[in-house]
């Protein structure tokens, strides 16, 4: 996208929620690189999940990725996201029914201040299907509307700043489609068969 439409790439690059500015900026050759430090001065880790993108940005990425791969890539539907996180036995969390703040990256996981950590740091935050970081780390956009009237799209999963109730796999909430937030990102899905949704 950066080569084809540099202005759109810059407009959609991860940005500070509610503040002007972007986390990533292009270098002199027009390529994007991870910054050494994030906005609060913490080292930027290359294994952090993508965050600071709106639902519209996530969908634009899926369109671009679909073109590059030659097969459909999209955001998950709520039921797909939840089954991937819970398995088939209806568990509350990816690991089972009992909550322990040290099992996932959320507000109470560590004695230090809550902040983002690399994907996969919390090994117990893994579903029966091998899906990692569904209870914590970063909340994720889904396809469906949470409220069409208020332009809110569905968000699933807990994040690094979530409370224990917000880490439940069944929890759902909505965020504005154009909003970029430090605790919301996305993951993608591919249909099993070509030509399906």
N, C-alpha and C positions, 0 to 999 in steps of 0.2 A: 504494500500500500504506500509506503514512504516514497518509493521510486515513481509510482504511477501518479500519486496525488499527494505531494508533500504537505500541502496546507491541511488536507483532511487528516492525514496521519498525525500532524501536530495537534489538531483540534481534539482528536480522540485519544491521544496518549494519556496515560495515568496522570491524574491531577489531584490537587488538594481539594478536599470537599469543602465547599462554601468559601474558599479563598482563591484569589487569583494565582496563577502559576501552575506549572507542570512538574511532576517528579523527574521525567526524562525529557531531555531536549536534544535535538540533533547536533552532531559535531559539524565541522567545516565541510565534510564530504556528504552531509545529509543523512548519516547513519545514526541510529539511536544506540546509546550505551547506558548501562546501569551507572548511576552516580556513585561516588565513593561514600557519601554520607546522605542520609535522608533529611527531611526538613527540620527535625529536632536534633540533628547532629549525631545520630546513631549510625554505625556502619550499615550500609545497604547490603543485604545478603542476597546472592544470586538465586537461592532456593526459596525465597519468599514467594507466596502465591501472588497472582495478579490482583491488584485492588486499585481503587481510585478511578474506576471506569463506570460509566452509566450503563443501564440496560441497553440503550440505543448503541453505545460503543461495543458492547459485548455481541450484539446481533450483527453489527457491521463486521466485526472480526470473524464471526461464523460464516458470513457470506464470502469474505475474502478467503478464508481457509477452505471452504467448499470448492471455490474456483481453483485454488492451488492443488488440492488433492484429487479433484475430479469426482468427488463423492460428497454427499450431504453431511454437513457438520452443523449442529444446532445446540441451543441451550436445552437442558432436560425439562420434561414435563414434571409437575409436582409428584405424581405417582412414581415415575421413574427414579427421581431423586430420592424419594423416601424409601423405596424398596432397596435401592443400592445402599442406603445408609443403615437400614434396619434388618435386612434379610427377610425371611418369610415367616418368622415366629413373632413378629409384632413387638420386638423389644423396644424399650424407651430410648436407649443409646446404642451406638454401634457395638459396644462390648457386652451389653446386657441391660438389666433393669435397675441396678443400683448405681447411684452417682458417686463419683470420687473426683474432686477437682484436679487431682494430679494425673488423671487419665487423658485429659485433653487440654488444649491451650485456650483458657478462658480467664476471667478476671481473678480468680482465686488460686490459679495453678501454682504460682510461685510467691514467695514472700516479697519479692521486689515488685516494682510497678508493672502493671500489665502493659505488654507491648507485643508486637508481632514476632513470631519465630518461624524458622524454616519449615517447609512442608515435611511431614513425616517425623518431626521431632518427638511427638508423643505416640509411641508405638502401639499403645492400647486403644487409641482412637482409630480403630480399623473394623470395618463391618465384616460379616461372614463372606462377602464377595471380594474382600480385599480393598475396598474403598477407604482411603485414608482421610482424616481430618474433616469428618462430617459433623462432629459435635463441637469442634473448636477450630481455631486458626482463623478462618475467614468465612463469613456468610456468603451465600451464592444466589445469583439471579436464576429464576426459572422462566419458562415460556409464558405461563398464564398471567392473567390479570388478577391482582388482589382486589382492586377497586377500579373499574374502568372510569367511573364517574370522576374520581380524584386522580386519574392517571398514575395509579400505583401498580407496579408489577410485583409479583410474588418473589419473596426471598426466603430461602431455607437455610437451616444450619446455624450453629453457634459461631462465635468469633472470639478473637483474643480479648475483647472487652465485655463479653457476655456474662450474664448471671447464670446460675445453674439451671433455672427454668428455661432460659433461652437456648440451652444446649440440647434439649430434647429433639429427637428426630421428627416428631409430629408437629413441632411448633412451626407456625407460619406467620409472616408479617409482610407488609408492603412498603416499598420505597418508590419515590417518584422516578419515572423512566429517564429523566434527564439528570438525575442526581448522581454525583460521584462521591463515594464515601470511603474512608480508610478501613472500614470493617466489612465492606461488600466487594466481592469479586465474582468470578464465575468459573465453571468447568464445563466442558463440552461433551456431547454424546454423538455417536454415529449410529445410524440404523444398521441392523444386521444385514438387511438385503438392500441392494441398490434400487432406488426408485420409491422407497417408503419414506414416511415422515421421520 
